[in-house]
Amino acid sequence: MADIKFAYWIPNVSGGLVVSKIPQRTNWTYDYNAQLAQTAEEVGFEYALAQARFIASYGAEYQLEALTTVSALAPVTEKIKLIAAVHPGLWHPGVVAKIGSSIDYLSNGRFALNIVSGWFKDEFTIYGEPWLDHDERYRRSEEFIRVLKGLWTEDEFHFKGDFYRINGGWVKPRPISQPHPEIFQGGNSKAARRMAGRVSDWYFMNGNTIEGVREQIAEVSALAREAGRTIKFGLNAFIIVRDTEAEAHEVLREIIAQADVEAVKGFGEAVKQAGAATRERQGMWANSNFEDLVQYNDGFRSALIGTPEQVAEKIRQFYEAGVDLILGGFLHYSDDLPAFGRTVIPIVRELKGHRRTADELVQV
């Protein structure tokens, strides 16, 4: 399975990747992240995703801004593609197009964007920005992406939307990435899926079972086909690899046992309220229980927990279901990320998997 890709969550936000009081060997600082990125590309990761937070939320007291972070990591890395998360509403797409094109040029084509429509209302209200209804946030994000693509690819771009106006804009230097830097997005709602089918290059899925992943891939693939497009799929997973299955599951038990109960409940209320605002009353985290929310993108549900061989086999199953990229988070980044690269990725590369065709992807 040489074509499946691996990415990791950059820990540019304090508190690690779990809402738990368990000790974690990780750090949010630049020096730590520079060394981690170098290690990651050395052991086989192709992408790194910088989170976007502007104020503390559920343990994230310190945050390095995502675009700034990837621009700083670019000159100390050579191969890894750097994804920055941005929020429409807090950024103007013309400004992001210019910043992104510059980073892509300076990194020799290693820049990408993750468009985050937003669930954390306080991040908008503290800056005096309006908090739109759920589906309106995704309409704004779709316009945001259309503007990015237009400015990156056209000599004189005009756009008249409900949220943005561009009157003959352009960007020079153009991005090196062709036809433009890759655009990722997440979201579980119908609005998110429709948007992904129409405009995004990648659709990030929260952690899920094989069956749940198949359902999402089938629907979004069908929506993309209706728009005359194809799309790739990334899956979030919190990865725990140990010498024995029992050891790995004991780590998971300890993470949940030491969960910050107040913070997890606060996070759960915030995200489920955001999802309840969808037209269908179904959004991200709609079916997440307390244990799922301890890893704030449902990473435990992907069940990449066990020995190197067990985790590699589960990745094979996700690959055969249509997953193109595994986005991993780790408890002890200093130890677990390089260990995953050195023990699991080589096994995955040796496995043989039946890749579903485009026709098969749209069938559950």
C-alpha positions as CSV (number, residue, x, y, z in Angstrom):
1,M,0.0,0.0,0.0
2,A,2.5,2.5,-1.2
3,D,-0.1,5.2,-2.0
4,I,-1.7,5.7,1.4
5,K,-0.5,8.9,3.1
6,F,0.3,9.7,6.7
7,A,-0.2,13.1,8.4
8,Y,0.1,14.2,12.1
9,W,-1.5,16.9,14.1
10,I,1.1,19.5,14.9
11,P,1.0,20.1,18.7
12,N,1.1,23.9,18.2
13,V,-1.6,24.2,21.0
14,S,-0.8,23.4,24.6
15,G,-2.5,20.5,26.4
16,G,-1.8,17.8,23.9
17,L,-4.4,15.9,21.8
18,V,-6.5,14.6,24.7
19,V,-8.7,16.5,27.2
20,S,-7.1,14.6,30.1
21,K,-4.8,15.2,33.1
22,I,-2.6,12.3,32.2
23,P,1.0,13.3,31.8
24,Q,2.0,13.8,28.1
25,R,5.5,14.0,26.6
26,T,4.8,16.7,24.1
27,N,5.2,20.5,23.8
28,W,3.6,23.4,21.9
29,T,6.7,25.5,21.5
30,Y,8.4,26.3,18.1
31,D,11.7,24.6,18.9
32,Y,9.9,21.4,19.9
33,N,7.7,21.4,16.8
34,A,10.7,22.2,14.5
35,Q,12.5,19.1,15.7
36,L,9.3,17.0,15.6
37,A,8.6,18.0,11.9
38,Q,12.1,17.0,11.0
39,T,11.7,13.6,12.7
40,A,8.2,13.1,11.1
41,E,9.4,13.5,7.5
42,E,12.4,11.3,8.3
43,V,10.2,8.4,9.5
44,G,7.7,8.6,6.6
45,F,5.0,11.2,7.3
46,E,4.0,13.2,4.2
47,Y,1.8,15.9,5.8
48,A,1.6,17.9,9.0
49,L,-1.6,19.8,10.1
50,A,-1.3,22.9,12.3
51,Q,-4.4,23.5,14.4
52,A,-6.2,26.9,14.5
53,R,-7.1,28.3,18.0
54,F,-7.3,31.9,19.0
55,I,-8.3,31.7,22.6
56,A,-8.0,29.0,25.3
57,S,-10.5,26.2,24.9
58,Y,-10.6,23.2,27.2
59,G,-6.9,23.1,28.2
60,A,-5.5,24.9,25.2
61,E,-4.0,27.8,27.1
62,Y,-1.3,28.7,24.6
63,Q,-1.6,28.6,20.9
64,L,0.8,29.3,18.0
65,E,-1.2,30.6,15.0
66,A,-1.4,28.1,12.2
67,L,-0.2,30.1,9.1
68,T,2.7,31.5,11.1
69,T,3.6,28.1,12.4
70,V,3.8,26.4,9.0
71,S,5.7,29.3,7.5
72,A,8.3,28.9,10.3
73,L,8.5,25.1,9.8
74,A,8.9,25.3,6.1
75,P,12.6,26.4,6.1
76,V,13.6,23.7,8.6
77,T,12.0,20.9,6.6
78,E,12.6,19.5,3.1
79,K,9.8,17.2,2.1
80,I,6.8,17.3,4.3
81,K,3.7,19.2,3.2
82,L,2.5,21.7,5.7
83,I,-1.3,22.3,6.2
84,A,-2.5,25.4,8.0
85,A,-6.1,25.5,9.4
86,V,-7.9,28.8,8.8
87,H,-11.4,30.1,9.8
88,P,-13.4,32.0,7.2
89,G,-14.9,35.0,9.1
90,L,-11.7,35.6,11.0
91,W,-9.7,35.8,7.7
92,H,-10.4,37.3,4.4
93,P,-9.8,34.9,1.5
94,G,-7.8,37.4,-0.5
95,V,-5.4,37.9,2.4
96,V,-5.1,34.1,2.9
97,A,-4.5,33.6,-0.9
98,K,-1.6,36.0,-0.8
99,I,-0.1,34.5,2.4
100,G,-0.6,31.0,1.2
101,S,0.9,31.7,-2.2
102,S,3.9,33.2,-0.6
103,I,4.4,30.2,1.8
104,D,3.9,27.8,-1.2
105,Y,6.5,29.7,-3.2
106,L,9.0,29.9,-0.3
107,S,8.6,26.2,0.6
108,N,8.8,25.0,-3.1
109,G,5.2,23.8,-3.2
110,R,4.7,22.4,0.3
111,F,1.8,24.4,1.5
112,A,-1.9,23.4,1.9
113,L,-5.0,24.7,3.7
114,N,-7.6,23.2,6.0
115,I,-10.8,25.3,5.9
116,V,-12.5,25.2,9.3
117,S,-16.0,26.5,9.3
118,G,-16.0,26.8,13.1
119,W,-17.7,25.4,16.1
120,F,-16.2,27.6,18.9
121,K,-18.6,30.7,19.0
122,D,-16.4,32.6,21.5
123,E,-13.6,32.9,19.0
124,F,-15.8,34.9,16.8
125,T,-17.7,37.0,19.4
126,I,-14.5,38.2,21.2
127,Y,-13.4,39.8,17.9
128,G,-16.9,41.3,17.3
129,E,-17.5,39.0,14.3
130,P,-21.0,37.7,13.7
131,W,-21.7,34.0,14.6
132,L,-23.6,32.6,11.6
133,D,-26.0,29.7,11.7
134,H,-24.3,26.4,11.0
135,D,-25.3,26.0,7.3
136,E,-24.5,29.6,6.6
137,R,-21.0,29.1,8.0
138,Y,-20.5,26.3,5.3
139,R,-21.9,28.6,2.6
140,R,-19.3,31.2,3.6
141,S,-16.6,28.6,3.6
142,E,-17.5,27.5,0.1
143,E,-17.3,31.0,-1.2
144,F,-13.9,31.3,0.6
145,I,-12.6,28.4,-1.3
146,R,-13.9,29.6,-4.6
147,V,-12.1,32.9,-4.0
148,L,-8.9,31.2,-3.1
149,K,-8.9,29.1,-6.3
150,G,-9.8,32.0,-8.5
151,L,-7.0,34.2,-7.1
152,W,-4.5,31.4,-7.3
153,T,-5.3,30.5,-10.9
154,E,-6.7,33.5,-12.8
155,D,-4.9,36.6,-14.1
156,E,-7.9,38.8,-13.2
157,F,-10.5,37.3,-10.9
158,H,-13.9,38.7,-10.3
159,F,-16.3,37.3,-7.8
160,K,-19.7,38.5,-6.4
161,G,-21.0,36.3,-3.6
162,D,-23.1,36.8,-0.5
163,F,-20.0,37.0,1.7
164,Y,-17.1,38.2,-0.5
165,R,-16.5,40.5,-3.4
166,I,-13.4,40.4,-5.6
167,N,-13.0,43.1,-8.2
168,G,-10.3,42.0,-10.6
169,G,-7.9,40.5,-8.1
170,W,-4.8,38.5,-8.7
171,V,-1.8,37.0,-6.8
172,K,1.8,37.1,-7.8
173,P,3.9,35.1,-7.4
174,R,1.5,32.3,-8.2
175,P,1.7,29.2,-6.0
176,I,4.1,26.5,-7.2
177,S,1.6,23.8,-6.4
178,Q,-0.5,23.0,-9.4
179,P,-3.2,23.7,-10.1
180,H,-3.2,25.3,-6.7
181,P,-2.3,24.3,-3.1
182,E,-4.4,21.4,-1.8
183,I,-7.6,22.4,0.1
184,F,-8.8,20.2,2.9
185,Q,-12.0,20.5,5.0
186,G,-13.8,18.6,7.7
187,G,-17.4,18.5,8.9
188,N,-20.0,15.7,9.3
189,S,-23.2,17.5,8.4
190,K,-25.0,17.4,5.1
191,A,-23.9,21.0,4.5
192,A,-20.3,20.0,5.0
193,R,-20.6,17.0,2.7
194,R,-22.3,19.0,0.0
195,M,-19.6,21.6,0.2
196,A,-16.8,19.0,0.0
197,G,-18.3,17.4,-3.0
198,R,-18.4,20.8,-4.8
199,V,-15.2,22.5,-4.0
200,S,-12.7,20.7,-1.7
201,D,-9.7,18.5,-2.7
202,W,-9.8,16.5,0.6
203,Y,-12.5,15.6,3.1
204,F,-11.3,15.1,6.6
205,M,-13.5,12.7,8.6
206,N,-13.6,12.5,12.4
207,G,-12.6,9.1,13.9
208,N,-15.1,6.4,13.0
209,T,-15.7,2.7,12.4
210,I,-15.1,1.0,9.1
211,E,-18.8,1.0,8.4
212,G,-19.2,4.7,9.3
213,V,-16.2,5.6,7.1
214,R,-17.7,3.7,4.2
215,E,-21.0,5.6,4.5
216,Q,-19.3,9.0,4.5
217,I,-17.1,8.2,1.6
218,A,-20.0,6.8,-0.4
219,E,-22.1,9.9,0.1
220,V,-19.3,12.5,-0.5
221,S,-18.0,10.6,-3.5
222,A,-21.4,10.6,-5.1
223,L,-21.8,14.4,-4.4
224,A,-18.4,15.0,-6.0
225,R,-19.4,12.9,-9.0
226,E,-22.5,15.0,-9.5
227,A,-20.3,18.0,-9.6
228,G,-18.0,16.4,-12.1
229,R,-15.2,16.0,-9.6
230,T,-13.3,13.5,-7.5
231,I,-12.2,14.0,-3.9
232,K,-9.8,12.3,-1.5
233,F,-10.4,11.3,2.1
234,G,-8.5,11.7,5.3
235,L,-9.4,10.0,8.6
236,N,-8.6,11.2,12.1
237,A,-7.2,8.7,14.5
238,F,-5.6,8.8,18.0
239,I,-2.9,6.2,17.7
240,I,-1.6,4.1,20.6
241,V,1.0,1.4,19.6
242,R,2.6,-0.8,22.3
243,D,4.3,-4.1,22.4
244,T,1.1,-5.9,23.4
245,E,-2.6,-5.2,22.8
246,A,-3.2,-5.2,26.5
247,E,-0.6,-2.5,27.1
248,A,-2.1,-0.3,24.4
249,H,-5.6,-0.6,25.8
250,E,-4.3,0.1,29.3
251,V,-3.0,3.4,28.0
252,L,-6.4,4.2,26.6
253,R,-8.0,3.3,29.9
254,E,-5.7,5.6,31.8
255,I,-6.3,8.5,29.4
256,I,-10.1,8.2,29.9
257,A,-9.8,7.5,33.7
258,Q,-7.9,10.8,34.1
259,A,-10.1,12.8,31.8
260,D,-10.7,16.4,32.7
261,V,-14.4,15.9,33.3
262,E,-15.5,19.5,33.4
263,A,-13.5,20.4,30.3
264,V,-14.8,17.4,28.3
265,K,-18.4,18.2,29.3
266,G,-17.9,21.8,28.3
267,F,-16.5,20.9,25.0
268,G,-19.3,18.4,24.3
269,E,-22.0,21.0,25.1
270,A,-20.3,23.5,22.8
271,V,-19.9,21.2,19.8
272,K,-23.2,19.5,20.0
273,Q,-25.0,22.9,20.2
274,A,-23.2,23.9,17.0
275,G,-24.2,20.6,15.3
276,A,-27.8,21.0,16.5
277,A,-28.0,24.2,14.4
278,T,-27.8,22.2,11.2
279,R,-30.9,21.9,9.0
280,E,-31.0,18.2,9.7
281,R,-30.0,18.5,13.4
282,Q,-27.0,16.3,12.7
283,G,-23.5,17.6,12.7
284,M,-20.0,16.8,14.0
285,W,-19.9,15.0,17.3
286,A,-23.7,14.3,17.1
287,N,-23.1,10.7,18.1
288,S,-20.1,11.1,20.3
289,N,-20.2,9.9,23.9
290,F,-18.1,11.2,26.8
291,E,-15.2,8.8,26.1
292,D,-15.1,9.8,22.4
293,L,-14.9,13.5,23.4
294,V,-11.8,13.0,25.5
295,Q,-10.0,13.0,22.1
296,Y,-11.7,16.0,20.6
297,N,-11.9,14.7,17.0
298,D,-13.3,11.2,18.0
299,G,-9.9,9.7,17.4
300,F,-10.4,6.7,19.7
301,R,-13.3,5.5,17.4
302,S,-10.9,4.7,14.6
303,A,-9.4,2.0,17.0
304,L,-5.8,2.3,15.8
305,I,-4.8,0.9,19.2
306,G,-2.7,-2.3,19.6
307,T,0.5,-3.8,18.4
308,P,2.3,-2.5,15.3
309,E,0.9,-5.4,13.3
310,Q,-2.7,-4.9,14.5
311,V,-2.6,-1.2,13.8
312,A,-1.2,-1.7,10.3
313,E,-3.9,-4.3,9.6
314,K,-6.6,-1.8,10.7
315,I,-5.1,0.8,8.4
316,R,-5.3,-1.7,5.5
317,Q,-9.0,-2.1,6.2
318,F,-9.6,1.7,6.1
319,Y,-7.5,1.9,2.9
320,E,-9.7,-0.7,1.3
321,A,-12.8,1.3,2.4
322,G,-11.5,4.4,0.5
323,V,-9.3,6.3,3.0
324,D,-6.4,8.0,1.3
325,L,-4.7,9.5,4.4
326,I,-4.4,8.8,8.1
327,L,-4.2,11.9,10.3
328,G,-2.7,10.8,13.6
329,G,-2.5,12.2,17.1
330,F,-0.3,10.8,19.8
331,L,-0.1,10.9,23.6
332,H,3.7,11.1,23.9
333,Y,4.7,12.8,20.7
334,S,8.4,12.6,21.6
335,D,8.2,8.8,21.6
336,D,5.0,7.7,19.9
337,L,5.3,9.6,16.6
338,P,8.8,8.3,15.7
339,A,7.9,4.8,16.9
340,F,4.8,4.8,14.7
341,G,6.9,5.8,11.7
342,R,9.6,3.2,12.3
343,T,7.4,0.3,13.3
344,V,4.0,0.7,11.7
345,I,4.5,2.6,8.4
346,P,7.0,0.0,7.0
347,I,4.5,-2.8,7.7
348,V,1.7,-0.8,6.0
349,R,3.9,-0.3,2.9
350,E,4.4,-4.0,2.6
351,L,0.8,-4.9,2.9
352,K,-1.3,-5.5,-0.1
353,G,-4.8,-4.0,-0.2
354,H,-7.6,-3.9,-2.8
355,R,-8.2,-0.3,-3.6
356,R,-11.9,0.4,-4.3
357,T,-12.7,1.9,-7.8
358,A,-14.5,5.2,-8.2
359,D,-17.7,3.2,-8.9
360,E,-17.3,1.1,-5.8
361,L,-16.7,4.1,-3.6
362,V,-20.2,5.5,-4.2
363,Q,-21.7,2.2,-3.0
364,V,-22.0,1.5,0.7
